[in-house]
Amino acid sequence: MSKKELAIGSRPSNEAKRWIQRGHTAHTASLKADIFTARLTVDVTPQLRTRIRLAAINAGVPAANLLRALLEREFPEGDNTP
């Protein structure tokens, strides 16, 4: 092998392949659901961020999905009252 060639590691195990594919499938589904979205940036304390992430992990969902569901419950479509 010349100095310019890079060694490639062994193929990932079946478990690793399933994990990668599961992430890809979830990401693809998420992209389809998010075609017409707008980004919202909210500054939170590091402690709140940690609590949000832990809640998402415990629920088995991405933090963004958890927060979207929370916002949908708090601000349902058609409810314009403050």
C-alpha positions in Angstrom: 0.0 0.0 0.0 1.4 3.4 -1.0 1.6 6.3 1.4 -1.3 8.0 -0.4 -3.7 5.0 -0.1 -5.9 4.9 3.0 -6.7 1.6 4.7 -10.4 0.9 5.0 -11.6 -0.8 8.1 -13.7 -3.9 8.3 -17.4 -3.9 7.3 -19.8 -2.9 10.0 -21.6 -5.7 11.8 -25.3 -6.4 11.0 -26.3 -4.6 14.2 -24.4 -1.5 13.1 -26.1 -1.7 9.7 -29.5 -1.9 11.3 -28.8 1.0 13.6 -27.6 3.1 10.6 -30.7 2.2 8.5 -33.0 2.8 11.4 -31.6 6.3 11.7 -31.9 6.9 8.0 -35.5 5.7 7.9 -36.4 7.9 10.9 -34.6 10.9 9.4 -36.2 10.4 6.0 -39.7 10.2 7.6 -38.9 13.3 9.6 -37.8 15.2 6.5 -41.1 14.3 4.7 -43.1 15.6 7.7 -41.0 18.8 7.9 -41.2 19.8 4.2 -43.1 23.1 5.1 -41.4 24.2 8.3 -39.9 27.3 9.7 -36.9 27.4 12.1 -37.5 28.8 15.6 -34.5 29.6 17.8 -35.1 29.8 21.6 -32.3 30.5 24.1 -32.6 28.2 27.2 -30.3 27.6 30.1 -27.9 24.7 30.0 -29.9 23.1 32.8 -33.2 23.3 30.9 -31.6 22.0 27.7 -30.3 19.0 29.7 -33.8 18.4 31.1 -35.3 18.6 27.6 -32.8 16.2 26.2 -33.2 13.7 29.1 -37.0 13.8 28.7 -36.6 13.1 24.9 -34.2 10.2 25.6 -36.7 8.8 28.2 -39.5 9.1 25.7 -37.4 7.6 22.9 -37.9 10.5 20.5 -35.7 13.3 19.2 -35.8 16.5 21.3 -37.2 18.4 18.3 -40.1 16.0 18.0 -40.8 16.3 21.8 -40.8 20.1 21.6 -43.0 20.2 18.5 -45.6 18.0 20.3 -45.4 20.3 23.3 -45.9 23.4 21.2 -48.8 21.8 19.3 -50.5 20.9 22.6 -50.0 24.4 23.9 -50.8 26.3 20.7 -53.4 24.1 18.8 -54.3 25.1 15.2 -57.3 27.4 15.1 -56.8 28.5 18.7 -55.8 32.2 18.5 -56.5 33.1 22.1 -53.5 34.1 24.2 
